[in-house]
Amino acid sequence: MKRNSYGAAALLAAGLMASGAQAQDGAYPNRPVMLVVSAAAGGTTDLAARLIAEPLAKALGQSVVVDNKPGGNGTIAAQNVQRAKPDGYTLLVQYSGYHVITPLLTKTSWDPVKDFMPVANLLSAPQVLVVRPSLPVKSLKELVAYAKANPNKLNYASSGNGSLQHVSTELLNQMAGIKITHVPYKGTGPAMTDLLGGNVDMTMTTPPPLMGHIAAGKLRPLVVTSKARLDSLKDVPSAPEAGYPDLDVSSWFAMYAPAGTPKAVVDKLTTEIEKIMKTDAFRKKAEELGAEAKYMNPQQLDQYQKAELQRWGKVIKSANIQAE
């Protein structure tokens, strides 16, 4: 009996130790967190991830590592996170064009809604429509009039077939009843090079790659595709001011977890991200990029992405946009 008592005590002690170890293992996070980014270093998606990584690491008490996995219009990064263990240690920082347009154009192995749990939206950035300075237009109204007077003469650059630059300019074509011809490039860099060289007439893209060229007078901005003007481009009218209130096109850059990630983990992440995004330091850094710190909680982001999928699905079908 005595020996059995000692055995029972030993088993109880071992059980308590195991329970304590499990509790310790279950505390999130207790090791580094990986942010898988769907674009190369230097782009707005990458900048969004790096902007949140450092303050999030401090908030969580663990390293937050940025891992760039560009390629496949966001598919390489998405698959990496889709297949990861749903424990909050592998997260996706995704560009809206990849998340809601790529699946509409090609058959992907991942579903933007079913395979991921929204965590938070980090940044939003409107498009800016810019033209080469030699083009004889100084407003969106003048551009539309010029396009109507010169059918099939104008063209526009994009970072690729099916990119947000592509579908948003096709949206303008539909709204204005004009035809500006699409010239796709393999990335924003080559598109900008040809635009600056005068080989194409215009493009519509997010502010970061444009700001320096606008300041130098090498590109002329006509409109910002948002409801209000950008603080960094105060002289450029918003879409409603230019007469196109429905030309409300923003790129957004959001964080996702694999489907099945515990709600408590997602709640912890989004709570800390919201605190960070409310700070003046985060907002100021976002504004310097020509972007906006626009937090959305998981429910808001889920509703927004579904609305975006529906909206761009209609545009793609109407414009008969095909995958490359």
C-alpha positions as CSV (number, residue, x, y, z in Angstrom):
1,M,0.0,0.0,0.0
2,K,2.8,2.3,0.9
3,R,4.6,1.6,-2.3
4,N,1.4,2.2,-4.2
5,S,1.0,5.6,-2.4
6,Y,4.4,6.6,-3.5
7,G,3.6,5.5,-7.0
8,A,0.4,7.5,-7.0
9,A,2.2,10.5,-5.8
10,A,4.9,10.1,-8.4
11,L,2.2,9.8,-11.1
12,L,0.4,12.9,-9.7
13,A,3.6,14.9,-9.8
14,A,4.4,13.8,-13.3
15,G,0.9,14.7,-14.3
16,L,1.2,18.1,-12.8
17,M,4.6,18.7,-14.5
18,A,3.1,17.6,-17.9
19,S,0.1,19.8,-17.4
20,G,2.4,22.7,-16.6
21,A,4.5,22.0,-19.7
22,Q,1.4,21.9,-21.8
23,A,0.2,25.2,-20.4
24,Q,3.6,26.7,-21.1
25,D,3.6,25.2,-24.7
26,G,0.1,26.5,-25.2
27,A,1.0,30.1,-24.4
28,Y,1.0,32.1,-27.6
29,P,3.5,33.0,-28.8
30,N,6.5,31.2,-27.3
31,R,8.7,31.2,-30.5
32,P,9.3,33.4,-33.5
33,V,6.4,34.3,-35.8
34,M,6.8,34.2,-39.6
35,L,5.2,36.7,-41.9
36,V,5.1,35.2,-45.4
37,V,5.0,38.1,-48.0
38,S,3.5,37.6,-51.4
39,A,5.9,40.2,-53.1
40,A,9.6,40.9,-53.4
41,A,11.4,43.2,-51.1
42,G,10.8,46.9,-51.7
43,G,7.2,46.8,-52.9
44,T,4.2,48.1,-50.9
45,T,3.3,44.6,-49.7
46,D,6.8,44.1,-48.3
47,L,6.7,47.6,-46.7
48,A,3.4,46.8,-45.0
49,A,4.9,43.6,-43.5
50,R,8.0,45.3,-42.3
51,L,6.1,48.3,-40.9
52,I,4.1,46.0,-38.6
53,A,6.8,43.4,-37.9
54,E,9.0,45.4,-35.5
55,P,6.3,46.9,-33.2
56,L,4.4,43.5,-33.3
57,A,7.5,41.7,-32.1
58,K,7.7,44.1,-29.2
59,A,4.0,43.6,-28.4
60,L,4.2,39.8,-28.6
61,G,7.6,39.4,-26.9
62,Q,8.9,37.3,-29.8
63,S,10.7,37.8,-33.0
64,V,8.5,38.5,-36.1
65,V,10.4,37.5,-39.2
66,V,9.5,38.7,-42.8
67,D,9.9,36.0,-45.4
68,N,9.5,37.2,-49.0
69,K,8.0,34.5,-51.3
70,P,7.1,36.4,-54.6
71,G,5.8,34.7,-57.7
72,G,2.7,33.2,-59.3
73,N,0.6,36.4,-58.7
74,G,0.6,35.7,-55.0
75,T,0.1,31.9,-55.3
76,I,3.5,30.8,-53.9
77,A,3.1,32.7,-50.7
78,A,-0.6,31.8,-50.4
79,Q,0.2,28.0,-50.8
80,N,3.0,28.3,-48.3
81,V,0.6,29.6,-45.6
82,Q,-2.3,27.5,-46.7
83,R,-0.3,24.4,-46.0
84,A,1.2,25.6,-42.7
85,K,0.1,24.4,-39.3
86,P,-2.7,26.6,-38.2
87,D,-1.1,27.7,-35.0
88,G,-0.4,31.4,-35.6
89,Y,3.3,31.0,-36.2
90,T,3.0,31.2,-40.0
91,L,1.0,34.2,-41.3
92,L,0.4,35.7,-44.8
93,V,0.8,39.4,-45.7
94,Q,-1.1,39.6,-48.9
95,Y,-1.8,42.2,-51.6
96,S,-5.4,42.7,-52.5
97,G,-4.8,42.3,-56.3
98,Y,-3.4,38.8,-55.6
99,H,-6.1,37.9,-53.0
100,V,-9.2,38.9,-54.9
101,I,-8.2,39.1,-58.6
102,T,-5.8,36.1,-59.1
103,P,-8.4,33.5,-58.0
104,L,-10.9,35.1,-60.4
105,L,-8.6,34.8,-63.4
106,T,-6.9,31.4,-62.8
107,K,-7.8,28.2,-61.1
108,T,-5.8,28.3,-57.9
109,S,-5.2,25.5,-55.4
110,W,-6.2,27.9,-52.7
111,D,-9.5,29.7,-51.9
112,P,-9.1,33.3,-50.6
113,V,-12.1,32.9,-48.2
114,K,-12.1,29.2,-47.2
115,D,-8.4,28.6,-46.8
116,F,-7.6,31.7,-44.7
117,M,-8.7,33.4,-41.6
118,P,-8.6,37.3,-41.7
119,V,-6.5,38.8,-39.0
120,A,-6.3,42.5,-39.9
121,N,-6.0,45.0,-42.7
122,L,-2.7,46.9,-42.4
123,L,-2.5,49.5,-45.2
124,S,-4.7,50.8,-47.9
125,A,-3.6,52.9,-50.8
126,P,-5.6,54.4,-53.6
127,Q,-4.5,54.4,-57.2
128,V,-3.1,57.6,-58.8
129,L,-3.7,58.1,-62.5
130,V,-0.6,59.7,-64.1
131,V,0.2,60.6,-67.7
132,R,3.3,61.6,-69.5
133,P,3.8,65.4,-69.3
134,S,3.8,65.7,-73.1
135,L,0.2,64.4,-73.3
136,P,-2.1,67.5,-73.8
137,V,-4.4,66.9,-70.9
138,K,-4.4,68.3,-67.4
139,S,-7.4,66.7,-65.8
140,L,-9.4,63.5,-66.0
141,K,-12.2,65.4,-67.8
142,E,-9.7,66.5,-70.5
143,L,-8.3,62.9,-70.7
144,V,-11.7,61.5,-71.4
145,A,-12.5,64.1,-74.0
146,Y,-9.1,63.5,-75.7
147,A,-9.7,59.7,-75.7
148,K,-13.2,60.2,-77.3
149,A,-11.7,62.6,-79.9
150,N,-8.8,60.2,-80.6
151,P,-10.3,56.7,-80.5
152,N,-7.8,53.8,-80.0
153,K,-4.9,56.3,-79.9
154,L,-4.1,56.2,-76.2
155,N,-2.6,53.3,-74.3
156,Y,-1.8,52.6,-70.6
157,A,0.8,50.5,-68.9
158,S,0.2,47.9,-66.1
159,S,2.3,45.5,-64.1
160,G,0.6,42.6,-65.8
161,N,-2.5,41.1,-67.3
162,G,-5.1,40.9,-64.5
163,S,-3.3,43.2,-62.2
164,L,-5.3,45.8,-60.2
165,Q,-3.8,48.5,-62.5
166,H,-5.3,46.6,-65.4
167,V,-8.8,46.0,-64.0
168,S,-9.1,49.5,-62.5
169,T,-8.2,51.2,-65.8
170,E,-10.7,48.9,-67.5
171,L,-13.3,50.1,-64.9
172,L,-12.5,53.7,-66.0
173,N,-13.0,52.7,-69.7
174,Q,-16.4,51.3,-68.8
175,M,-17.5,54.3,-66.7
176,A,-16.3,56.9,-69.2
177,G,-17.3,55.0,-72.4
178,I,-13.8,55.2,-73.8
179,K,-11.2,52.8,-75.1
180,I,-7.6,53.2,-73.8
181,T,-5.5,50.2,-74.9
182,H,-3.8,48.0,-72.4
183,V,-0.1,47.4,-72.6
184,P,0.9,44.8,-69.9
185,Y,4.4,44.6,-68.5
186,K,6.1,42.1,-66.2
187,G,6.0,44.2,-63.1
188,T,5.6,47.9,-62.1
189,G,9.3,48.6,-62.7
190,P,9.4,47.9,-66.5
191,A,6.0,49.7,-66.9
192,M,7.4,52.8,-65.2
193,T,10.5,52.7,-67.3
194,D,8.5,52.8,-70.5
195,L,6.1,55.4,-69.2
196,L,8.9,57.7,-68.2
197,G,10.5,57.1,-71.6
198,G,7.3,58.2,-73.4
199,N,6.6,54.8,-74.9
200,V,3.2,54.6,-73.2
201,D,0.8,57.4,-72.3
202,M,-0.4,56.7,-68.8
203,T,-0.7,54.3,-65.8
204,M,-2.8,53.9,-62.7
205,T,-1.0,52.5,-59.7
206,T,-0.3,53.1,-56.0
207,P,1.6,56.2,-54.9
208,P,5.0,54.8,-53.6
209,P,6.6,54.3,-57.0
210,L,5.2,57.6,-58.4
211,M,5.9,60.2,-55.7
212,G,9.5,61.0,-56.7
213,H,8.6,61.3,-60.4
214,I,5.6,63.5,-59.7
215,A,7.7,65.8,-57.6
216,A,10.4,66.0,-60.4
217,G,7.7,66.9,-63.0
218,K,8.3,63.7,-64.9
219,L,4.7,62.5,-64.5
220,R,1.5,64.5,-64.3
221,P,-1.1,63.2,-61.8
222,L,-4.7,63.7,-62.8
223,V,-6.8,62.0,-60.1
224,V,-6.6,59.9,-56.9
225,T,-9.0,57.0,-56.9
226,S,-10.4,57.6,-53.4
227,K,-13.2,59.6,-51.8
228,A,-10.9,62.2,-50.4
229,R,-7.6,63.8,-51.5
230,L,-4.3,62.3,-50.3
231,D,-2.3,64.5,-47.8
232,S,0.8,63.7,-49.8
233,L,-0.8,64.9,-53.1
234,K,-3.0,67.7,-51.9
235,D,-3.3,69.4,-55.3
236,V,-4.6,66.3,-57.0
237,P,-8.4,65.9,-57.0
238,S,-10.2,62.9,-55.7
239,A,-12.4,60.7,-57.9
240,P,-15.7,62.4,-56.8
241,E,-14.2,65.8,-57.4
242,A,-13.1,64.7,-60.9
243,G,-16.7,63.6,-61.6
244,Y,-16.3,59.8,-61.1
245,P,-17.4,59.0,-57.5
246,D,-17.6,55.3,-58.3
247,L,-13.9,55.2,-59.4
248,D,-13.1,54.2,-55.8
249,V,-10.2,51.8,-56.2
250,S,-7.8,51.1,-53.3
251,S,-5.1,48.5,-53.0
252,W,-5.1,46.9,-49.6
253,F,-2.5,44.9,-47.8
254,A,-3.8,42.5,-45.1
255,M,-2.7,39.8,-42.8
256,Y,-4.2,36.3,-42.8
257,A,-3.7,33.1,-40.8
258,P,-4.3,29.6,-42.1
259,A,-7.9,28.3,-41.8
260,G,-8.4,26.5,-38.5
261,T,-6.1,28.8,-36.5
262,P,-7.5,29.1,-32.9
263,K,-9.8,32.2,-32.4
264,A,-7.8,33.1,-29.3
265,V,-4.6,33.4,-31.4
266,V,-6.3,35.5,-34.1
267,D,-7.9,37.7,-31.4
268,K,-4.5,38.3,-29.7
269,L,-2.9,39.2,-33.0
270,T,-5.6,41.6,-34.2
271,T,-5.8,43.3,-30.8
272,E,-2.1,44.0,-30.7
273,I,-2.2,45.2,-34.4
274,E,-5.0,47.6,-33.7
275,K,-3.1,49.2,-30.8
276,I,0.0,49.6,-33.0
277,M,-1.9,51.1,-35.9
278,K,-3.5,53.7,-33.7
279,T,-0.1,55.1,-32.8
280,D,1.1,58.4,-34.4
281,A,4.4,56.7,-35.4
282,F,2.7,54.0,-37.5
283,R,0.3,56.4,-39.1
284,K,3.1,58.8,-40.0
285,K,5.2,56.1,-41.6
286,A,2.2,54.9,-43.7
287,E,1.5,58.5,-44.9
288,E,5.1,58.9,-46.0
289,L,4.6,55.9,-48.3
290,G,1.5,57.6,-49.8
291,A,-0.7,55.0,-48.0
292,E,-3.2,55.0,-45.1
293,A,-3.1,53.0,-41.9
294,K,-6.5,51.5,-42.3
295,Y,-7.3,48.9,-39.7
296,M,-10.0,46.3,-40.2
297,N,-10.8,43.6,-37.7
298,P,-11.3,40.0,-38.9
299,Q,-15.1,40.4,-39.4
300,Q,-14.7,43.7,-41.3
301,L,-11.9,42.3,-43.5
302,D,-13.9,39.2,-44.2
303,Q,-16.9,41.3,-45.4
304,Y,-14.7,43.6,-47.4
305,Q,-12.8,40.9,-49.2
306,K,-16.1,39.2,-50.2
307,A,-17.5,42.5,-51.5
308,E,-14.2,43.0,-53.5
309,L,-14.4,39.6,-55.0
310,Q,-17.9,40.3,-56.2
311,R,-17.1,43.8,-57.5
312,W,-14.0,42.8,-59.5
313,G,-15.6,39.6,-60.7
314,K,-18.2,41.8,-62.5
315,V,-15.5,44.1,-64.0
316,I,-13.4,41.2,-65.2
317,K,-16.5,39.5,-66.8
318,S,-17.7,42.7,-68.4
319,A,-14.3,43.7,-69.8
320,N,-13.6,40.1,-70.8
321,I,-10.2,40.1,-69.0
322,Q,-8.3,36.9,-69.5
323,A,-5.4,35.4,-67.7
324,E,-2.0,35.5,-69.4
